[in-house]
């Protein structure tokens, strides 16, 4: 089996995780910019972090023959400080030419505040100006429905946004159709203790038909599983789905979206 891990925060994972992912069939891993578990206090801290995910982490992944790609932003959890956010957003263009950068993300909302919305709009402006893909984080728990609708409204109101070049991640049963109905891609996140279990995720795939969907682990420093995507494949096999259908959901779908960025190219062995 082959698959793409389209959303993993590998700076927080061990080399054992890289090895396990490759052995499970992972063909590429994509790392969105993320909250570090604490609020950073300076743009210089973000500059170092952007170097980490565009220079050092790809080299670490390469030791396990795993292509590593990244996304750039200031995470919505750190978007309340508008002065800091403005300084960080201003840094992004100088990193966009890095060979592993796919676009802007994971931007979005955390508590659905006015400041978060403003910073979301700044990021969208950068993405449109530089013709970048967009990866969006939706809020957790009780804020998810409201936040998802706010995000959709902001994206739809921007004249330069092309829905097919935007993926809205962490969808659940009550938000997935709101995303897909507007032409965006949707990401289903597999977490052991929150978000979606493999059975829930496959239920959503079945209900929506599987178009413009990807599955990801969003593995980070918290309770998460870097092998969540291949475990979802096991659930699909239990339900009798063919190897071709599983390949479509876990490899060809993310490949279709990510290949809109010309930098996302995999070797012949993974494309066959």
C-alpha positions in Angstrom: 0.0 0.0 0.0 1.1 3.6 -0.7 -0.2 6.7 0.9 0.6 10.4 1.4 0.6 12.0 4.9 -0.7 15.4 3.9 -0.7 17.0 7.4 1.9 16.0 10.0 3.9 18.1 12.4 7.1 16.2 12.1 9.3 18.5 14.1 7.6 17.1 17.1 8.1 13.5 16.1 11.0 11.0 16.4 13.1 9.4 13.7 11.4 6.1 14.7 8.1 7.7 13.4 9.7 8.5 10.1 11.0 4.9 9.8 7.6 3.5 10.7 5.8 5.7 8.2 8.1 4.7 5.4 7.7 1.0 6.2 3.9 1.5 6.2 4.1 2.9 2.6 4.3 6.6 3.1 5.4 8.3 -0.1 5.6 11.9 1.1 4.8 14.0 4.3 3.6 17.6 4.3 4.1 19.8 7.4 2.0 22.8 8.0 3.3 25.6 10.2 2.0 25.0 13.7 1.7 26.2 17.3 4.7 25.0 19.2 2.8 24.2 22.4 3.5 27.7 23.7 3.1 31.2 22.3 6.2 32.5 20.6 7.1 36.1 21.4 9.1 37.4 18.4 9.3 37.3 14.6 12.8 36.0 15.0 11.5 32.9 16.7 9.2 32.3 13.7 12.1 32.9 11.2 14.0 30.2 12.9 10.9 27.9 12.8 10.4 28.6 9.1 14.0 27.6 8.5 13.5 24.4 10.6 10.6 23.2 8.4 12.0 24.4 5.1 15.7 23.3 5.6 16.4 21.1 8.5 13.3 18.9 8.7 13.5 18.0 4.9 17.1 16.8 5.5 16.0 14.7 8.5 13.2 13.1 6.5 15.6 12.5 3.6 17.6 10.1 5.8 14.6 7.8 5.6 14.1 8.4 1.8 10.9 10.3 2.6 10.1 13.6 0.6 9.2 16.4 3.0 7.1 19.4 2.1 6.0 22.4 4.2 3.4 25.2 4.5 4.0 28.6 6.1 1.9 30.9 8.4 1.4 32.1 11.9 -1.0 29.7 13.5 -4.4 31.1 14.6 -3.6 30.2 18.2 -0.9 33.0 18.1 -2.9 35.5 16.0 -4.3 37.6 18.8 -1.2 39.8 18.9 -1.7 41.7 15.7 1.7 43.5 15.8 3.5 40.1 16.0 1.2 38.6 13.4 1.9 41.4 11.0 5.7 40.9 11.4 5.4 37.1 10.9 3.2 37.4 7.8 5.7 39.9 6.4 8.4 37.2 6.7 6.5 34.6 4.6 7.3 35.8 1.1 11.1 35.4 1.5 10.5 31.6 2.2 8.1 30.9 -0.6 10.8 30.1 -3.1 12.2 27.3 -0.9 12.0 24.0 -2.9 9.7 22.2 -0.4 7.1 25.0 0.3 3.6 24.2 -1.0 1.7 27.2 0.1 0.1 29.1 3.0 -1.1 27.1 6.0 -2.4 26.0 8.4 -4.2 29.3 8.7 -7.7 29.7 10.0 -9.5 30.3 13.3 -9.1 29.1 16.9 -11.6 31.1 19.0 -13.3 32.9 16.1 -12.1 36.3 17.2 -11.9 39.5 15.2 -8.1 39.5 15.4 -8.0 35.9 14.1 -10.2 36.9 11.2 -8.0 39.8 10.3 -4.9 37.7 10.3 -6.7 35.0 8.3 -7.5 37.7 5.7 -3.8 38.8 5.7 -2.7 35.3 4.9 -5.3 34.9 2.1 -4.0 38.1 0.6 -0.4 36.7 0.6 -1.6 33.4 -0.9 -3.5 35.1 -3.7 -0.7 37.6 -4.5 1.9 34.8 -4.8 -0.5 32.2 -6.3 -0.1 29.7 -3.4 -2.2 26.8 -2.3 -4.1 27.3 1.0 -4.5 25.0 3.9 -7.1 26.0 6.6 -7.4 24.9 10.2 -11.0 24.9 11.6 -11.6 25.4 15.3 -12.2 22.6 17.8 -15.4 21.3 19.5 -18.2 23.8 20.0 -16.6 26.5 17.9 -16.1 24.3 14.8 -19.5 24.9 13.1 -19.4 28.7 13.6 -15.7 28.9 12.7 -16.1 26.8 9.6 -18.9 29.1 8.3 -16.8 32.2 9.0 -13.9 30.7 7.2 -16.0 29.8 4.2 -17.5 33.3 4.1 -14.1 35.0 4.2 -12.7 32.7 1.5 -15.8 33.2 -0.8 -15.7 37.0 -0.3 -12.1 37.2 -1.6 -12.2 37.7 -5.4 -8.8 36.0 -5.9 -9.5 32.7 -4.1 -10.0 29.6 -6.3 -11.9 27.0 -4.2 -10.2 24.1 -5.9 -6.8 25.3 -4.6 -8.0 25.5 -0.9 -8.3 22.6 1.5 -10.3 23.1 4.7 -9.0 20.7 7.3 -10.4 19.0 10.5 -13.9 18.7 9.0 -16.5 16.6 10.9 -20.0 15.3 10.1 -21.6 18.7 10.7 -19.2 20.7 8.6 -18.0 18.5 5.7 -20.8 19.3 3.4 -20.5 23.1 4.1 -17.0 22.8 2.8 -17.5 20.6 -0.2 -20.7 22.3 -1.4 -18.7 25.5 -2.0 -16.1 23.7 -4.1 -13.3 23.5 -1.5 -11.4 20.4 -0.6 -12.0 18.9 2.8 -9.5 17.2 5.1 -10.5 14.6 7.7 -8.2 14.3 10.7 -7.7 11.1 12.5 -6.9 11.5 16.2 -7.0 8.9 19.0 -8.9 11.0 21.5 -10.5 13.8 19.5 -11.6 14.6 15.9 -12.3 11.4 13.9 -11.7 7.8 14.5 -11.0 5.6 11.4 -14.6 4.3 11.4 -16.0 7.9 11.6 -13.7 9.0 8.9 -14.7 6.2 6.5 -18.4 6.9 7.3 -17.9 10.5 6.1 -16.1 9.3 3.0 -18.9 7.0 2.2 -21.6 9.6 2.7 -19.9 12.2 0.6 -18.5 10.0 -2.1 -14.8 10.6 -1.6 -14.4 13.5 -4.1 -12.1 16.4 -3.0 -11.2 14.6 0.3 -8.0 13.6 2.0 -7.3 11.9 5.3 -4.5 12.9 7.6 -3.1 12.3 11.1 -2.0 15.9 12.0 0.4 14.1 14.3 2.2 16.5 16.7 3.6 16.7 20.2 0.2 15.8 21.8 -1.8 12.5 21.8 -1.7 11.6 18.1 -0.7 8.8 15.8 1.7 9.1 12.8 0.3 5.8 11.4 -3.4 6.9 11.6 -3.7 7.0 7.8 -2.7 3.4 7.1 -4.9 2.4 10.1 -7.8 4.0 8.2 -6.8 1.8 5.3 -7.3 -1.2 7.5 -10.8 0.0 8.3 -11.5 0.4 4.6 -10.3 -3.2 3.9 -12.6 -4.5 6.7 -15.5 -2.9 4.8 -14.5 -4.7 1.6 -13.1 -1.8 -0.4 -10.7 -2.6 -3.2 -7.1 -1.8 -3.2 -7.7 0.7 -6.1 -10.4 2.6 -4.0 -8.1 2.8 -1.0 -5.2 4.0 -3.2 -7.5 6.7 -4.6 -8.5 7.9 -1.1 -5.1 7.8 0.5 -2.7 8.5 -2.4 -4.3 9.8 -5.6 -6.7 12.3 -3.9 -3.9 14.1 -1.9 -1.7 13.8 -5.0 -4.3 15.5 -7.1 -4.6 18.5 -4.8 -1.0 18.9 -3.9 0.2 18.5 -7.5 -1.4 21.9 -8.2 1.9 23.2 -6.7 4.6 22.5 -9.3 7.1 21.7 -6.4 5.1 18.7 -5.4 6.8 16.0 -7.4 7.3 12.4 -6.4 9.7 9.8 -7.8 8.7 7.2 -10.4 8.5 4.5 -7.7 5.7 6.2 -5.9 3.9 7.4 -9.1 3.5 3.9 -10.7 
